[in-house]
Amino acid sequence: MELNVVGGGLAGLTAAIAGAEGGATVTLYESHATLGGRARSTEPPYVANDGPHVLYSDGAPYVWLERRGLVPRSKALPLRAALGTRWRYRERIGGPPTGVLRAASHRRLRAPNDVDFGTWGTERLGADSARAVANMMGVVLFHAEPERLSAAFVWDRFQRVTTPGWPAPRYLIGGWGAWVEHLSARAREMGVRIETRSRVDALPQGPTVVATSLNAARTLLGDDTLRWESGHTLMVDLGLTRRHGDPFLVFDSDECGFLERYTVVDPTLAPEGEDLVQAQLPVRPGEGRAKTNARLEVLLDTALPEWRERLTWRRDQVARGRTGALDLPGTTWRDRPAIDRGEGVYLAGDQVAAPGLLGEVAVTSAVRAAELATARHSRAATDSR
């Protein structure tokens, strides 16, 4: 069986490996000169990911990857880093708001998907707690108005990232670009043919996994239904001379922002004596970039004193429609664009009908797409015999 994979990001590489594991001869097409998609990292000396990237070791996608040796060298969250976690709340940096602690204790509480989080959270947690919880989740929602999203969508993610016990996040040493290299090397070992600088404007013959953004898939497949809500956020990466007392990470319970000092876990991401910090703040409806940037710099001023005087490097980027799926009231992941599009075409990515948190959706959908493609071929071959 021959299987085509369009897109060389995390979903495409995973689909190629899963397809080869299922016995297919796989060809992967990537339009750019390099693989990785949104999993690319900048070149040294400042190795910054394209957005806040972390693997969660408590999910099924991680288990699937780890069993196959597809997770490169990584580190769990060190205790000293966990102790350096802070919250921005009511314009101050400190410990978690009381409302967040109270909400985190409701482990058995379940939220409906047909009501917005603002309405449900206010009723069950109180208005202040609901707002603090929703805004704190800017790190996984990338949305300026999390209260209008599905209550189940927001609450389930809050419970996931506040699960008691040792933190599940794992940080890839060398950035996510190191993971891309690891995955692509494994794919080639398994016989996957990888063609970079190869733009696909029409579907190849035979079973095909389209592992691109929904926008690109919509154009390639000519299917206007391939749409889903996603985030819109401003991200900034900073190289700063190191200063004792800077927080490891800051959850912003005021404005849905977030910042993290990645070199606490992996010092190789910046030159010696410097830190690499990534911060993000969702863009409000109708808000211009300059105003969003001004609000983001207020977060930086509050969390990182004298950061401007310590600045050695900076990169700004706006991410629209590339921060994963957001489920509105009345919808769940099952309502997103289906993986199986019929006629041997399958979708993979972080906005399709698969469960998971952030990049887990891309892994899960890619594995499922490859399994469906190879299983259908096996059935067809059996039927023909």
Stockholm file with secondary structure:
# STOCKHOLM 1.0

chainA/1-385         MELNVVGGGLAGLTAAIAGAEGGATVTLYESHATLGGRARSTEPPYVANDGPHVLYSDGAPYVWLERRGLVPRSKALPLRAALGTRWRYRERIGGPPTGVLRAASHRRLRAPNDVDFGTWGTERLGADSARAVANMMGVVLFHAEPERLSAAFVWDRFQRVTTPGWPAPRYLIGGWGAWVEHLSARAREMGVRIETRSRVDALPQGPTVVATSLNAARTLLGDDTLRWESGHTLMVDLGLTRRHGDPFLVFDSDECGFLERYTVVDPTLAPEGEDLVQAQLPVRPGEGRAKTNARLEVLLDTALPEWRERLTWRRDQVARGRTGALDLPGTTWRDRPAIDRGEGVYLAGDQVAAPGLLGEVAVTSAVRAAELATARHSRAATDSR
#=GR chainA/1-385 SS CEEEEECCBHHHHHHHHHHHHTTCEEEEECSSSSSBGGGCBCCTTSCCBSSCCCEETTSHHHHHHHHTTCCCSEEECCHHHHTTEEEEETTEEESCCHHHHHHHTCTTCCCCSSSBHHHHHHHHHCHHHHHHHHHHTHHHHCCSCGGGSBHHHHHHHHHHHTCSSSCCEEEETTCHHHHHHHHHHHHHHTTCEEESSCCCSSCCSSCEEECSCHHHHHHHHTCTTCCCCEEEEEEEEEEEECCTTCCSEEEETTTSCEEEEGGGTCGGGSCTTEEEEEEEEECCTTCCHHHHHHHHHHHHHHHSTTTTTTEEEEEEEEEEEEEEECCCTTCCGGGSCCSEEETTEEECSTTSSCCSSTHHHHHHHHHHHHHHHHHHHHHHHHHHC
#=GC SS_cons         CEEEEECCBHHHHHHHHHHHHTTCEEEEECSSSSSBGGGCBCCTTSCCBSSCCCEETTSHHHHHHHHTTCCCSEEECCHHHHTTEEEEETTEEESCCHHHHHHHTCTTCCCCSSSBHHHHHHHHHCHHHHHHHHHHTHHHHCCSCGGGSBHHHHHHHHHHHTCSSSCCEEEETTCHHHHHHHHHHHHHHTTCEEESSCCCSSCCSSCEEECSCHHHHHHHHTCTTCCCCEEEEEEEEEEEECCTTCCSEEEETTTSCEEEEGGGTCGGGSCTTEEEEEEEEECCTTCCHHHHHHHHHHHHHHHSTTTTTTEEEEEEEEEEEEEEECCCTTCCGGGSCCSEEETTEEECSTTSSCCSSTHHHHHHHHHHHHHHHHHHHHHHHHHHC
//
